[in-house]
Amino acid sequence: MIATFFRHGSNAVLCAAIVVMAALFAEGALAFSFFGAIAGACLFFVSEYTTHRFLFHASPSKTAWMLKLQHRLHYDHHVDPPKLDLLFLPLWFVIPTVAVYFLVYFVLTRNLVMAVSLSFGSICALAFYEWVHYVAHIPFTPLTPWGRYVKKYHLWHHFKNEHFWYGVTNPSMDYVGNTYRDVASVERSTTVREIWLGMEP
């Protein structure tokens, strides 16, 4: 199970980056802000929701290469949710995303220590996101009640209705974005697998 996680997507690189950065922090080679790391993780969990809802569920592009990208990054994951090659974010997407995180943090803070610490928090949160997403789609029952709830909550998005439950690691932003519903009150979508068919033109 763990070995499979590291063989796909960008997971091995993400975890290696976390270990290297943590070692540099521990050695004092990089200055570190605990508050910055926590803030970076929290900012990632906000972007987890907004990226999923507004980017990955964006209407199909009329440009061929962009449409192909949309299918690779998310559309096809709905078609075949357990397929590991479509489950994880590819390295060619993660590296530029992490670079953008760092640049935005540096521009906003004008502080290298804070930008690095924020980025570290976001990278840790991204690795956690990938793990939670993985567990949601494999035949494994989480050990804790919270883990079992989060798995069930994410699968509602895939098998009940793609217009709700956009969070993956937690439902907090669904409450903020008014996309959390009691599952019994929601009708099953006919486009939950081919999500592009149910989007506004």
SULZI-V725632 format. One record per residue. N is the residue number from 1. RES is the residue in one letter. SS is DSSP state (A for helix, B for strand, O for the rest). Layout:
BEGIN
N|RES|SS, N|RES|SS
END
This chain:
BEGIN
1|M|O, 2|I|A, 3|A|A, 4|T|A, 5|F|A, 6|F|A, 7|R|A, 8|H|O, 9|G|O, 10|S|O, 11|N|A, 12|A|A, 13|V|A, 14|L|A, 15|C|A, 16|A|A, 17|A|A, 18|I|A, 19|V|A, 20|V|A, 21|M|A, 22|A|A, 23|A|A, 24|L|A, 25|F|A, 26|A|A, 27|E|A, 28|G|O, 29|A|O, 30|L|O, 31|A|O, 32|F|O, 33|S|O, 34|F|A, 35|F|A, 36|G|A, 37|A|A, 38|I|A, 39|A|A, 40|G|A, 41|A|A, 42|C|A, 43|L|A, 44|F|A, 45|F|A, 46|V|A, 47|S|A, 48|E|A, 49|Y|A, 50|T|A, 51|T|A, 52|H|A, 53|R|A, 54|F|A, 55|L|A, 56|F|A, 57|H|O, 58|A|O, 59|S|O, 60|P|O, 61|S|O, 62|K|O, 63|T|O, 64|A|A, 65|W|A, 66|M|A, 67|L|A, 68|K|A, 69|L|A, 70|Q|A, 71|H|A, 72|R|A, 73|L|A, 74|H|A, 75|Y|A, 76|D|A, 77|H|A, 78|H|A, 79|V|A, 80|D|O, 81|P|O, 82|P|O, 83|K|O, 84|L|A, 85|D|A, 86|L|A, 87|L|A, 88|F|O, 89|L|O, 90|P|O, 91|L|A, 92|W|A, 93|F|A, 94|V|A, 95|I|A, 96|P|A, 97|T|A, 98|V|A, 99|A|A, 100|V|A, 101|Y|A, 102|F|A, 103|L|A, 104|V|A, 105|Y|A, 106|F|A, 107|V|A, 108|L|A, 109|T|A, 110|R|O, 111|N|O, 112|L|A, 113|V|A, 114|M|A, 115|A|A, 116|V|A, 117|S|A, 118|L|A, 119|S|A, 120|F|A, 121|G|A, 122|S|A, 123|I|A, 124|C|A, 125|A|A, 126|L|A, 127|A|A, 128|F|A, 129|Y|A, 130|E|A, 131|W|A, 132|V|A, 133|H|A, 134|Y|A, 135|V|A, 136|A|A, 137|H|A, 138|I|O, 139|P|O, 140|F|O, 141|T|O, 142|P|O, 143|L|O, 144|T|O, 145|P|A, 146|W|A, 147|G|A, 148|R|A, 149|Y|A, 150|V|A, 151|K|A, 152|K|A, 153|Y|A, 154|H|A, 155|L|A, 156|W|A, 157|H|A, 158|H|A, 159|F|A, 160|K|O, 161|N|O, 162|E|O, 163|H|O, 164|F|O, 165|W|O, 166|Y|O, 167|G|O, 168|V|O, 169|T|O, 170|N|O, 171|P|O, 172|S|A, 173|M|A, 174|D|A, 175|Y|A, 176|V|A, 177|G|O, 178|N|O, 179|T|O, 180|Y|O, 181|R|O, 182|D|O, 183|V|A, 184|A|A, 185|S|A, 186|V|O, 187|E|O, 188|R|O, 189|S|O, 190|T|O, 191|T|O, 192|V|O, 193|R|O, 194|E|O, 195|I|A, 196|W|A, 197|L|A, 198|G|A, 199|M|O, 200|E|O, 201|P|O
END
